[in-house]
Amino acid sequence: MPEIKVPRVASVSDLLEAATDVFRRTLAKSLPIAMFAILLAELPNLYWLIRGKPLDLLHLPSDPRFWALMTVGFVGYQLLAALLMLRQHGLRSGAAPDLRREFTALRSRALVLLASALLMGIVVFAGMLALVLPGVFALVCLLLLRPVVLFESVQPVSALSRCFQLAVPLWLRIFASALIAALVFGVCAIAAAACLGILQSVLVLVGVQPAVMSAFAAACGLGLQAVALVYFNALWLVLYSAASSSA
């Protein structure tokens, strides 16, 4: 189990404070992995944008290259996000970053991780179809899926069951922690977009090409997503630690 100091009866503020501490201590050495994870996840969107077509989630394309990139993006994101969590866990335990050790640990759990992520998507989707609330309940419980798979010897179905077992007693605190963190990052993203819009207007006035500014804005967006991934990975670690200690 990750060695993260969380009070035995942790409040939402305690959980967020612990996650912020993990985030602050691991950001610099974890951000490159997060950037690659986000780039892989964005591959299908980038491909579709290069073709000059906006992606419509209600009418997904039939282009086989899009779906091939979607598969590569899903697999790559899941594996790199897990590698990132192993890096954060190691750093919090006092170990120096070691890609060989981290890859070795990931390799032994990779197939279980991918199968569990697919099952999670199916369960949450089915719950959303069943009047939404069951899907929300399942989604909150399954936020613990990545640390459960990485730090416990479980198979895909038992991993999902373990998540529910751990999360149900702390469901409201897990939900509140995730919601507050998402709102904070949403506000930060809106503020960053507003500042970037002002900067774009100024730079266009002084002669900078719009295409350059668009590329810069896209890079900033990817960077913000990478920072968010590092933070939320830290939060899932903290929530898992709190749920495990309370079980």
C-alpha positions in Angstrom: 0.0 0.0 0.0 1.3 3.5 -0.8 3.0 5.1 2.2 1.1 8.4 2.3 0.3 10.0 5.6 -3.4 10.6 6.0 -5.3 11.0 9.3 -7.1 7.8 10.2 -10.4 9.7 10.1 -9.6 12.1 7.3 -11.9 15.0 6.3 -12.2 16.2 2.7 -9.8 19.0 3.5 -7.3 16.5 4.9 -7.5 14.4 1.7 -7.1 17.4 -0.6 -4.2 18.7 1.5 -2.4 15.3 1.4 -3.0 15.1 -2.4 -1.6 18.6 -2.9 1.5 17.6 -0.9 2.0 14.5 -3.1 1.4 16.7 -6.2 3.9 19.3 -5.1 6.6 16.9 -4.2 6.3 14.8 -7.4 5.3 17.2 -10.2 8.7 18.0 -11.6 9.8 14.4 -11.9 6.4 13.1 -13.1 5.3 15.8 -15.6 7.2 14.4 -18.6 5.4 11.0 -18.3 2.1 12.9 -17.9 2.8 14.9 -21.1 3.4 11.7 -23.1 0.2 10.1 -21.7 -1.9 13.1 -22.7 -0.3 13.3 -26.2 -1.2 9.6 -26.7 -4.7 10.1 -25.5 -5.1 13.1 -27.9 -3.9 11.2 -31.0 -7.3 10.5 -32.5 -8.4 14.1 -31.9 -5.2 15.5 -33.5 -5.6 13.2 -36.5 -9.2 14.3 -37.0 -8.2 18.0 -36.6 -5.4 17.6 -39.2 -8.1 16.3 -41.6 -10.0 19.5 -41.0 -13.0 17.9 -39.4 -14.4 18.7 -35.9 -15.0 15.5 -33.9 -18.7 14.9 -33.2 -19.0 12.5 -30.2 -22.6 11.7 -31.2 -21.5 10.6 -34.7 -18.1 9.0 -34.4 -16.1 8.5 -37.6 -15.8 5.1 -39.4 -12.3 5.8 -40.5 -10.2 2.7 -39.5 -7.1 4.9 -38.9 -9.1 7.0 -36.4 -10.0 3.8 -34.4 -6.5 2.5 -34.6 -5.2 5.7 -33.1 -8.1 5.5 -30.5 -6.8 2.1 -29.5 -3.2 3.2 -29.3 -4.2 6.3 -27.3 -6.3 4.3 -24.8 -3.6 1.7 -24.2 -0.8 4.2 -24.1 -2.7 6.6 -21.8 -3.6 3.8 -19.3 -0.1 2.4 -19.2 1.7 5.7 -18.9 -0.8 7.0 -16.2 0.0 3.8 -14.3 3.7 4.4 -14.8 3.2 7.9 -13.5 1.4 6.6 -10.4 4.3 4.1 -9.7 6.7 7.1 -10.1 4.7 9.1 -7.6 4.5 6.2 -5.2 8.2 5.7 -5.4 9.0 9.3 -4.8 6.8 9.5 -1.8 8.4 6.4 -0.4 11.9 8.1 -0.7 13.1 6.1 -3.7 14.8 7.8 -6.6 13.1 7.7 -10.1 14.0 4.5 -11.8 12.3 3.8 -15.1 13.6 0.2 -15.3 12.1 -0.6 -11.8 8.9 1.2 -12.7 8.5 -0.6 -16.1 9.1 -3.9 -14.4 6.4 -3.3 -11.9 4.1 -2.1 -14.6 4.7 -5.0 -16.9 3.4 -7.5 -14.4 0.1 -5.6 -14.1 -0.4 -4.2 -17.6 -2.9 -6.7 -18.9 -4.9 -6.6 -15.7 -4.9 -2.8 -15.8 -6.1 -2.6 -19.4 -8.8 -5.3 -18.9 -9.9 -3.5 -15.7 -10.1 -0.1 -17.4 -12.3 -1.6 -20.1 -14.6 -3.2 -17.5 -14.8 0.1 -15.7 -15.9 1.8 -18.9 -18.6 -0.8 -19.5 -19.9 -0.7 -15.9 -20.0 3.2 -15.8 -21.7 3.4 -19.2 -24.3 0.8 -18.2 -24.9 2.7 -14.9 -25.3 6.0 -16.8 -27.9 4.4 -19.0 -29.7 3.2 -15.9 -31.0 6.7 -14.9 -27.5 8.2 -14.4 -27.2 7.9 -10.6 -25.9 4.3 -10.6 -23.3 5.4 -13.1 -22.2 8.3 -10.9 -22.1 6.0 -7.9 -20.0 3.4 -9.8 -17.7 6.1 -11.3 -16.8 7.5 -7.9 -16.1 4.0 -6.5 -13.9 3.1 -9.4 -11.7 6.2 -9.1 -9.6 3.8 -6.9 -9.2 1.3 -9.7 -5.6 2.3 -10.8 -4.0 2.0 -7.3 -6.0 -1.1 -6.5 -4.7 -2.8 -9.7 -1.1 -1.6 -9.2 -0.7 -2.3 -5.4 -2.9 -5.4 -4.9 -2.8 -8.8 -6.5 -6.2 -8.8 -8.0 -7.7 -9.8 -11.3 -10.0 -7.5 -13.4 -13.4 -8.5 -11.9 -12.1 -8.7 -8.4 -10.3 -5.4 -8.9 -13.7 -3.7 -9.5 -15.2 -5.5 -6.6 -12.4 -4.4 -4.3 -12.9 -0.8 -5.4 -16.5 -0.9 -4.3 -15.6 -2.6 -1.0 -13.0 0.2 -0.3 -15.0 3.2 -1.5 -18.5 2.6 -0.2 -17.7 3.5 3.4 -16.0 6.8 2.3 -18.2 7.4 -0.8 -19.3 11.0 0.1 -15.8 12.0 1.0 -14.3 10.6 -2.2 -17.1 12.2 -4.2 -16.6 15.6 -2.5 -12.8 15.4 -2.9 -13.0 14.6 -6.6 -15.7 17.2 -7.2 -13.8 20.0 -5.4 -10.6 19.1 -7.2 -12.3 19.1 -10.6 -14.0 22.5 -9.9 -10.7 24.0 -8.9 -9.0 22.8 -12.1 -12.0 23.9 -14.1 -11.7 27.4 -12.7 -7.9 27.4 -13.4 -8.5 26.2 -16.9 -11.0 29.0 -17.6 -8.7 31.6 -16.1 -5.8 30.3 -18.2 -7.9 30.3 -21.3 -8.9 34.0 -20.6 -5.3 35.0 -20.1 -4.3 33.1 -23.2 -7.0 34.8 -25.2 -5.8 38.3 -24.2 -2.2 37.3 -25.0 -3.3 36.0 -28.4 -5.0 39.3 -29.2 -2.0 41.3 -28.3 0.5 39.1 -30.2 -1.7 39.1 -33.3 -1.8 42.9 -33.2 2.0 43.0 -33.2 2.2 40.6 -36.2 2.4 37.1 -34.8 0.8 34.6 -37.2 -2.5 33.2 -36.0 -1.3 29.6 -36.8 1.6 30.1 -34.4 -0.7 31.2 -31.7 -3.1 28.3 -32.3 -0.2 25.9 -32.0 0.9 27.6 -28.8 -2.6 27.5 -27.4 -2.8 23.8 -28.1 0.5 23.2 -26.4 -0.7 25.1 -23.3 -3.9 23.1 -23.3 -1.9 19.8 -23.4 0.4 21.1 -20.6 -2.6 21.9 -18.4 -4.1 18.5 -18.9 -0.7 16.9 -18.0 -0.6 18.9 -14.8 -4.1 17.8 -14.0 -3.2 14.2 -14.6 -0.3 14.4 -12.1 -2.7 16.0 -9.5 -5.5 13.6 -9.9 -3.2 10.6 -9.9 -1.9 12.0 -6.5 -5.5 12.3 -5.3 -6.4 8.7 -6.3 -3.3 7.5 -4.4 -4.4 9.5 -1.3 -8.0 8.3 -1.5 -6.8 4.7 -1.9 -4.5 5.0 1.1 -7.3 6.5 3.2 -9.8 3.8 2.1 -7.3 1.0 2.8 -6.5 2.3 6.2 -10.2 2.6 7.1 -11.1 -0.9 5.8 
